Amino acid sequence: MNVFIDNLQRLFDLISRLVPEWGLSLLARGTIAYTFWTSGRSKVSGFLDLSDSTFLLFEHEYGVPLIPHTIAAYMATYAEHIFPILLVLGLFTRFAALSLLMMTAVIQLFVYPDAWNVHMWWALVLLYLIRFGGGKISVDHFLWKIR
């Protein structure tokens, strides 16, 4: 058993040397930003004009409770544009990740409850960013280093 644990530890050490913390943070920020950005871009025509199909989806398919479908459509679309930009820049990373995690929870609970196998991966990446921040290659790191 000790041999297995020793080999596992060597594997983890190798991975940590091949993928440094800043690379993992950059990869996490980029992949989750891309996921939400592409979803946001599918809801608009032109720059940020919401398409008619977006309003129809929010009215008939998504069914988010407590918020009128028109307001929910705008909120989700703008969130899927603003927070990915913040993540790519590494600016207010934890806030952006927390916001997208809450959005993921709403999607999971009210919109697509059977899609947990996708949403759990989104949540894992977002929890990583909430816990560790944007990493060394981020505006956050630069701003906090100056203070």
One Martini backbone bead per residue (centre of mass of N, CA, C, O) as a GRO file, in nm:
protein
  147
    1MET     BB    1   0.057   0.063  -0.020
    2ASN     BB    2   0.300   0.259  -0.003
    3VAL     BB    3   0.373   0.244  -0.303
    4PHE     BB    4   0.116   0.372  -0.409
    5ILE     BB    5   0.142   0.641  -0.255
    6ASP     BB    6   0.418   0.720  -0.367
    7ASN     BB    7   0.331   0.724  -0.668
    8LEU     BB    8   0.107   0.931  -0.634
    9GLN     BB    9   0.289   1.157  -0.530
   10ARG     BB   10   0.467   1.172  -0.783
   11LEU     BB   11   0.238   1.247  -0.975
   12PHE     BB   12   0.156   1.513  -0.834
   13ASP     BB   13   0.434   1.646  -0.860
   14LEU     BB   14   0.445   1.642  -1.168
   15ILE     BB   15   0.189   1.804  -1.222
   16SER     BB   16   0.278   2.061  -1.059
   17ARG     BB   17   0.521   2.115  -1.256
   18LEU     BB   18   0.358   2.126  -1.532
   19VAL     BB   19   0.113   2.275  -1.359
   20PRO     BB   20   0.087   2.561  -1.256
   21GLU     BB   21  -0.109   2.767  -1.080
   22TRP     BB   22  -0.139   2.986  -1.301
   23GLY     BB   23  -0.235   2.784  -1.521
   24LEU     BB   24  -0.488   2.679  -1.380
   25SER     BB   25  -0.628   2.952  -1.345
   26LEU     BB   26  -0.632   3.029  -1.643
   27LEU     BB   27  -0.790   2.782  -1.737
   28ALA     BB   28  -1.038   2.819  -1.560
   29ARG     BB   29  -1.117   3.100  -1.656
   30GLY     BB   30  -1.138   3.037  -1.963
   31THR     BB   31  -1.344   2.800  -1.970
   32ILE     BB   32  -1.582   2.934  -1.813
   33ALA     BB   33  -1.601   3.186  -1.985
   34TYR     BB   34  -1.666   3.045  -2.251
   35THR     BB   35  -1.929   2.912  -2.168
   36PHE     BB   36  -2.086   3.179  -2.100
   37TRP     BB   37  -2.028   3.350  -2.351
   38THR     BB   38  -2.165   3.165  -2.563
   39SER     BB   39  -2.440   3.182  -2.434
   40GLY     BB   40  -2.472   3.490  -2.456
   41ARG     BB   41  -2.433   3.509  -2.770
   42SER     BB   42  -2.699   3.333  -2.831
   43LYS     BB   43  -2.899   3.583  -2.717
   44VAL     BB   44  -2.792   3.765  -2.954
   45SER     BB   45  -2.808   4.055  -3.167
   46GLY     BB   46  -2.533   4.173  -3.217
   47PHE     BB   47  -2.424   4.306  -2.945
   48LEU     BB   48  -2.700   4.357  -2.711
   49ASP     BB   49  -2.947   4.235  -2.865
   50LEU     BB   50  -3.212   4.077  -2.791
   51SER     BB   51  -3.366   3.811  -2.889
   52ASP     BB   52  -3.668   3.668  -2.938
   53SER     BB   53  -3.584   3.379  -2.847
   54THR     BB   54  -3.503   3.457  -2.563
   55PHE     BB   55  -3.781   3.540  -2.458
   56LEU     BB   56  -3.915   3.268  -2.518
   57LEU     BB   57  -3.738   3.093  -2.338
   58PHE     BB   58  -3.801   3.246  -2.067
   59GLU     BB   59  -4.114   3.204  -2.089
   60HIS     BB   60  -4.135   2.871  -2.171
   61GLU     BB   61  -3.868   2.707  -2.058
   62TYR     BB   62  -3.716   2.814  -1.800
   63GLY     BB   63  -3.882   2.919  -1.547
   64VAL     BB   64  -3.812   3.151  -1.356
   65PRO     BB   65  -3.865   3.240  -1.047
   66LEU     BB   66  -3.989   3.569  -0.936
   67ILE     BB   67  -3.905   3.653  -1.234
   68PRO     BB   68  -3.947   3.811  -1.495
   69HIS     BB   69  -3.863   3.709  -1.808
   70THR     BB   70  -3.739   3.974  -1.910
   71ILE     BB   71  -3.543   4.026  -1.677
   72ALA     BB   72  -3.399   3.751  -1.687
   73ALA     BB   73  -3.284   3.784  -1.970
   74TYR     BB   74  -3.107   4.028  -1.912
   75MET     BB   75  -2.948   3.925  -1.671
   76ALA     BB   76  -2.821   3.673  -1.805
   77THR     BB   77  -2.691   3.807  -2.051
   78TYR     BB   78  -2.512   4.011  -1.900
   79ALA     BB   79  -2.368   3.807  -1.720
   80GLU     BB   80  -2.253   3.640  -1.977
   81HIS     BB   81  -2.062   3.898  -2.037
   82ILE     BB   82  -1.927   4.023  -1.783
   83PHE     BB   83  -1.798   3.784  -1.613
   84PRO     BB   84  -1.606   3.667  -1.831
   85ILE     BB   85  -1.435   3.919  -1.858
   86LEU     BB   86  -1.337   3.924  -1.566
   87LEU     BB   87  -1.203   3.645  -1.575
   88VAL     BB   88  -0.997   3.692  -1.800
   89LEU     BB   89  -0.863   3.934  -1.640
   90GLY     BB   90  -0.881   3.896  -1.323
   91LEU     BB   91  -1.137   4.066  -1.222
   92PHE     BB   92  -1.306   3.997  -0.966
   93THR     BB   93  -1.304   3.682  -0.951
   94ARG     BB   94  -1.473   3.591  -0.706
   95PHE     BB   95  -1.730   3.744  -0.780
   96ALA     BB   96  -1.775   3.622  -1.061
   97ALA     BB   97  -1.781   3.325  -0.967
   98LEU     BB   98  -2.016   3.354  -0.768
   99SER     BB   99  -2.223   3.452  -0.973
  100LEU     BB  100  -2.202   3.195  -1.159
  101LEU     BB  101  -2.278   2.995  -0.937
  102MET     BB  102  -2.562   3.104  -0.890
  103MET     BB  103  -2.653   3.061  -1.179
  104THR     BB  104  -2.607   2.756  -1.180
  105ALA     BB  105  -2.812   2.695  -0.957
  106VAL     BB  106  -3.059   2.797  -1.108
  107ILE     BB  107  -3.034   2.615  -1.350
  108GLN     BB  108  -3.043   2.348  -1.193
  109LEU     BB  109  -3.316   2.394  -1.028
  110PHE     BB  110  -3.515   2.540  -1.274
  111VAL     BB  111  -3.424   2.447  -1.572
  112TYR     BB  112  -3.187   2.188  -1.554
  113PRO     BB  113  -3.206   1.926  -1.338
  114ASP     BB  114  -3.061   1.693  -1.534
  115ALA     BB  115  -2.764   1.866  -1.561
  116TRP     BB  116  -2.553   1.792  -1.331
  117ASN     BB  117  -2.306   1.672  -1.502
  118VAL     BB  118  -2.231   1.971  -1.587
  119HIS     BB  119  -2.265   2.163  -1.335
  120MET     BB  120  -2.045   2.034  -1.153
  121TRP     BB  121  -1.805   2.142  -1.324
  122TRP     BB  122  -1.863   2.435  -1.300
  123ALA     BB  123  -1.859   2.445  -0.990
  124LEU     BB  124  -1.570   2.349  -0.951
  125VAL     BB  125  -1.431   2.583  -1.096
  126LEU     BB  126  -1.565   2.813  -0.931
  127LEU     BB  127  -1.462   2.718  -0.652
  128TYR     BB  128  -1.167   2.747  -0.716
  129LEU     BB  129  -1.180   3.058  -0.772
  130ILE     BB  130  -1.289   3.136  -0.496
  131ARG     BB  131  -1.054   3.013  -0.328
  132PHE     BB  132  -0.783   3.117  -0.525
  133GLY     BB  133  -0.844   3.283  -0.757
  134GLY     BB  134  -0.665   3.421  -1.040
  135GLY     BB  135  -0.376   3.452  -0.984
  136LYS     BB  136  -0.074   3.575  -1.117
  137ILE     BB  137  -0.247   3.612  -1.395
  138SER     BB  138  -0.382   3.905  -1.281
  139VAL     BB  139  -0.528   4.188  -1.178
  140ASP     BB  140  -0.558   4.120  -0.885
  141HIS     BB  141  -0.262   4.064  -0.825
  142PHE     BB  142  -0.160   4.343  -0.903
  143LEU     BB  143  -0.336   4.510  -0.703
  144TRP     BB  144  -0.246   4.360  -0.436
  145LYS     BB  145   0.060   4.416  -0.469
  146ILE     BB  146   0.047   4.728  -0.444
  147ARG     BB  147  -0.075   4.742  -0.149
   0.00000   0.00000   0.00000
